[in-house]
Amino acid sequence: MKTYIYPSFFTLIGIVISTCISAEPPAQEKGPKPVPHMQVIPQPGQQVSFQRDGQEIARYHFGLDVRRPFIFPVIGPSGRSLTRMGHPHDPEGHSHHYSVWISHMDVNGLSFWEDRSKGRIIHQRVEKFEDADDHASITTLNHWINETNNTVLLVERRTTTAQSLPNGEELLVIDLQIEAKDKTITLGKTPFGLIGVRMAKTICVNDGGGTIRNSEGAEGEKDIFRKPAKWVDYSGPITANATEGITLFDHPSNTNHPSAFHVRSDGWMCASLTCGGSLIIEPVKPLMLRYGLYIHTGKAPPEQIQKQWDMFTRTPLPQPWKPVKKKD
């Protein structure tokens, strides 16, 4: 007869403990993941805050109580916003000046530019957040709606990205894919649209002694007004001791590049997509656009701005969004 020797209870416990000690710890126990320097943080009231190491540098607003999504503030290296809401001397007549905004004066004859018109850009949903060391972004879906009959004229996907630059500077990039919903849409000839920027009062030429310059070497409203350029810069005092500014970039892939820029000494600038003539958008051919805002310290030398514009143009463009077909 064979004799079987069974391990004791304590021997079994020892084997289990030995196995647990020798086993590799789960991957998540090796240490925390690095915290991205750039983050987009959701806020109450349908807003998101772009932050660099916990400090806000811009905020995107998309609530259903606004006429169109916009960015405010746009905070410069000094810690103050370089943009404002509304005209400093005509707040009612120019209430549609939403710091940094996308809209157009003539969409099939309907204005999306003024606050009192029946054209409204309404946020539908957030499609993506992205955080990283050098950038943070949000992608949203918007509908351009005729409120008279509640019809959708245009469907817009917008990715707003904040990129970190040295010395507290940053680059805001706005990528747009705009397509007709059901039928061909005409963007009429107008200097108003597609992107507008309302500068802080003290940066204005009239109120603060600021300056307007463009990529062609021109300076001042008279020589820049509705002239084509790769970029226009608006710089001026933002504190008692600091001068800062924003350069509005038009990407070379944009339709009608170089855009005519509608600028004023009272503190606003616009890259005018259809200043030279109307533009057709067909349902199967979306309009792809990219704009940039270089937020910088000082009255940046033209060669410094041009270097940033060159880097802006070399960044890969997004591929057109296409719906994913569901399998039967």
C-alpha positions, 0 to 999 in steps of 0.5 A: 500500500502506498502512503500519501503525504498531504501538505499542511495548511501552513505549507499551502499558505506559504506556497501562496504567499511565495507565489504572490511575492514572486509574481510581476505587479500589474502594469498600473502599479508601476507608477502614475502616468505623467500629467500633461502640461497642456489640458482642456478642462470642462467647466460649468455652463458649457465651457472648456478651459485651456490650461498650461500647468493649471493656468488658464490661457483661453476658454471656449464657450459653446452654451445654448444661450449664445448666438455662436461659439467663441473664445474668451478670454485669450490670455497673454504672457502678462496674465491678462486677456488680449481680447474683449467682448464687444466694441468699447464705444458701441457695445450694443451695435457691436454686441456680436464681437465675441472676442474670437469667433466664427461666423459669416454675414451672408449664407444664402442671403441670411446673416449669421454675423449680427446678434439680431439676425435669424442666423444662429450657430448652435452647438450639437455635441463635443466629439473629442477632448485631447491633452498632451505636453505641447497641446490640448484640443476640443472637437465639436459639432455645430449646426448653422441654423435658419431660425425662421423655419428651423432648418440646418443650412451648414454642418460644421466640425471645429477643432480648437487647439491651444499649442504651448510656445516658449516664453509664455506664448501660445498658438491657437489653431482653429480647423473647420470642416463646413459642408452644406446640409441638403442643398448647395449653399452660397457664401455671399461676397462680404468682408464680414467673415469668416473669423473675427478678433476683437482686441482689448481696448488698450491694444487698439490704435485709437484707444491705446496707441497700438499698431497694425502690421501685415506680412507685406510690410504695410502698417496702419488701417489705411494701408492694410484695410481689405488688402490680401496678406498671409497674416495681420498683427495687432499689438499694443499695451496691455499693462503699464509695463507690457506690450503684447499682441495677436497675429491672425494667420491665414493658412495657404491651403485656405480658399482664396488665400491670401485673404483680404483682411478687414481691419480697423484702428478701433481694435478689430481684425477679420480674415475675410473669406469672401471679400473678393466674391461669393463662394459655393459649398456643395453637400458632397464637397466640404469647405476645409479651413485653418486659421491661427492666432499667435499670442505673443509678448512685445511688438514682435518683429516681422521676421519672428512672426513670419517664422511662426507662420512658416511653422504653422503652415508645416503642421499636418492638416486634418483629414476630412471627417467621414461618417463611419458606416455601420455594418448590417 
